[in-house]
Amino acid sequence: MSKLSEGDSRESQNTRAVKWLLEQPGGPVTVVTPRKDIPSPVIEALVGRAGVSHHSWKGFSAGSFRGERVLYAWPDREHLNDVWQSEADAVAVIEWSERETAEWIEDVSPFQLLSGTTVPPTKKERKPLEPLPNGVDAILEHIAAWAAGYDSGLKWNEEDKLKADMMNRPARWAAITVEQVRAKCRALGIRPADVDTIAGYLQRRKDGRRFIVRSSYRTFTFD
């Protein structure tokens, strides 16, 4: 993760990421930017090299990046989730906003490229979480086990089960905050995209929203 340091420039930040990526062994280089235009001379020069491919977000699915070295420039949280547990040979992310990357850095613990120094990975020990009442701990543990079995995260039927339980057992979820659910999901190692999905469902219920659930799961509740 190349971060903007105090007194730094965006182009210096970009240069650190490019330099680091090219020093890594591995397959061909892929550059991903929000749009086709590239507001960076050093990244534009990289894209101009033979064998380097360039993609914008529109119409592009990151997939696993298997066997590639990837420069991922200025992703928001949604797109940063694309590189979760990536099978790329190396990934250099250029940070745009700390608000978008803070949780990801805490969960993934990447090298952090700063002006004049590189901060090695440091895994912080998570504080023990208070158990969630009403069986919600067990529900989230079930969901984590389901999601771990798929490269693509939660399936539609598992999401429908969760949505149905939130509607059919509202008292179960009433005293539980969105922040508690996020913390529990992250502690269980659930993919960031699925953490956002699960926390988003609870937020929508707290906002008074209802879900459309397929008929086969409409009356479903967790035991």
Salt bridges, closest charged atoms under 4 A:
ASP8 OD2 - ARG16 NH2 2.63
GLU23 OE2 - LYS19 NZ 2.62
ASP37 OD1 - ARG35 NE 3.62
ASP76 OD1 - HIS79 ND1 2.76
GLU87 OE1 - ARG66 NE 2.62
GLU95 OE2 - LYS3 NZ 2.82
GLU98 OE2 - LYS3 NZ 4.00
GLU100 OE2 - ARG99 NH2 3.34
GLU103 OE1 - ARG77 NH2 3.22
GLU103 OE1 - ARG182 NH2 2.90
GLU103 OE2 - ARG186 NH1 3.79
GLU106 OE2 - ARG126 NH1 3.79
GLU106 OE2 - ARG186 NH2 3.58
ASP107 OD1 - ARG126 NH2 2.41
ASP107 OD1 - ARG186 NH2 3.08
ASP137 OD1 - LYS184 NZ 3.51
GLU141 OE2 - LYS184 NZ 3.41
ASP160 OD1 - LYS163 NZ 3.49
ASP160 OD2 - ARG214 NH1 3.17
ASP165 OD2 - ARG172 NE 2.85
ASP194 OD2 - ARG191 NE 3.76
ASP196 OD2 - ARG77 NE 2.83
ASP196 OD1 - ARG182 NH2 3.01
